[in-house]
Amino acid sequence: GSISSFGVFATGIYSEGDNAVIDISGSLVMLGADSPGIVSAGAAATIGNSGTLVMLGADSPGIVSAGAAAVIDNDRFIGTSGDFADGIFSWGDAATIGNLGSIETSGAGAYGINSFGPAAVIGNLDFIRTTGRDAIGIGSAGVDVTIANLGFIGTRGDFADGIFSGGDAATIGNLGSIETSG
């Protein structure tokens, strides 16, 4: 199936409850500012994308998770165009985030994957490309975070790190390729 919206402050899918299972296999297109594709506020959510998520607006991330112990997997494509429009944004504790597809962002501060919670595990096994000032490939602010890149991360823009970790006791591994310019 498909979901599309052409207004501001809209959300493609919004879930508040714990243990939610959200799976996208079609297309989800949001054309407006402050319009995320998927938002899950509850704990222990499982969010999977095997379709196409396209966000065209500032502050419009592809996937947002606020609850603890979320599992987020992108297996196909997330594309955003707009400032602060992250591909995946998580601020809950102990999130597990995996990219086995493609994440492409264009805009200042638009991270490929952005995690704020402690004890997150983040893995890129395929492709992340960001374009814009401060548009980091994978960013984490939490403590005790594990980040692994086994694919490709490319950034274009000033202050756009391939991987950035701001928390204590982080473990970061790169067995793939990281290219930055700007």
N, C-alpha and C positions, 0 to 999 in steps of 0.2 A: 504494500500500500504506500500511500504518500501523504505527507502533512506539509502544508505551506501556510505562511502568514505574511501579510503585507503591511503590518502596523508596528508601532513602537510599543514597548512594554508588554509584549506578547511572549508566550512560552509554548514551544511545540508540545512537550510532554512535561507535566509537573506531578511529582509524587511526594507526599508528606510522610507516609507510614514507614515503619521499620520493615525490613526483610522484603522490600519491593524487588521485583524482577522486571527489568525493562529491556526489551530486545528490539532493535531496529534492523530490518532487513530490506526496507524499501528506501525511499528518499524523504528527507526532512529539510525543507528550505525555509529560512526565516529572512525576510527582507525588511529590516527596520532596526533602529537602535534599541539597546537594552532589551533584546529579544533572544534569549538563549534557546538552544535546541531542546535539550533535556535538562531538567533540574530534579534532583532527588534530595530531599531534606532529612529523610529517616536513616537510622542506623542499619548496617548490614545489607545495604542495597547491592544488587548485582545489575550492572548496566553493560549491555553489549551492543556494539554497532557492527553489523556486517553489511550495511547499506551505504548510503551517501548522505552526509550531513553538510549543508552549506549555509553559512551565516553571513549576511551582507549588512553589517551595521556595527557601529561602535558599541563596546561593552556587551557584545553578543557572543559569548562562548558557545562552543559546540555542546559540551557536556559539563554540567556542574553537579558536584556532590558535596553535601554539607555534613552528612552523618558519619559516624565512626564505622570502621571495618568495612568500608565499601570496596567492591571489586569492580573495576572498570576496564573493559577490553575494547579496543578499536581494531577490527580486523579488515576494514576496507578503507574508507575515505572520510576525513573531516577537513573542511576548508572554511576559513574565516577571512573576512576582509573588513577591517575597522580597528581603530585604536582600542587596546585592552580587550580584544576579542580572542581569548585563549582557545586553543583546540580543546583541551581538557583542563578543568579547574577543580581542585579538591581541597577542602580545608578541614576535613574530619580526621580524627586520629586513625592510625593503622590502616590507611588505604593501600590497596594493591592496584597498580595502574600498569596496563600493558598495551603497547602499540605494536601490532603485527601487520598494520596497513600503512596508510599514508596520512600524515597531518601536515597541512600547509596553512600558514597564517600570514597576513599582510596587514601591518599597522603597528604604530608605536606601542610598545608594552604588550604586544600580543604574543604570549608564550605558546610554544607547541604543547607542553605539559607543564602545569603550574600547581604545586602542592604546598600547602601551608601546615598541615598537621604533622605531629611527631610519628615516628615509627612507620613511615610510608615505605613501600617497596615499589620502585618505578623501573620498568624495563622497556627499552626500545629495540625491537628486533627487525624493523624495516626502515621507514623513511620519515624524517621530520625536517621541514624547511620553513624558516621564518624570515620575513623581510620587514624591517622597521627598527627604529631606535629603541633600545632596551627590549627587543623582542628575542627573548632567550629560548633556546631549544628545549631544554628541560631545566626547570627551576624548582628549588625546594627551600623552604624557610624553617622546616621542622628539625628537631633533634632526632638522633638515632635512625637516620634515613639511609636506605640502600638504593643506589641508582646504578643501573647497568645499561650500557649502550653496546649492542651487538649488530647494529645496523648503521644507518647514515643519519647524521645531524648536520644541517647546513644553516648558517645564519648570515644575513646581510643587513648591516646597520650598525651604527655606533653603539657601543656598550651592549651588544647582543652576544652574550656568551653562548657557547655550545651547551655546556652544563654549568649550572650555578647552584651551590649549596650554601645557605647562610646559617645553618644550625650546627651545633656541636655533635661530635661522634658520628659523622657521616661516613659511609663506605661507598666509594665511587669506582666503577670499573669501566674501562673502554676497550672492547675487543673489535670495535667497528671503525668507523671513520667519522671524524668531526672536522668541518671546514667552516671558518668564520671569516668575514670580510667587513670592514667598516671602520 
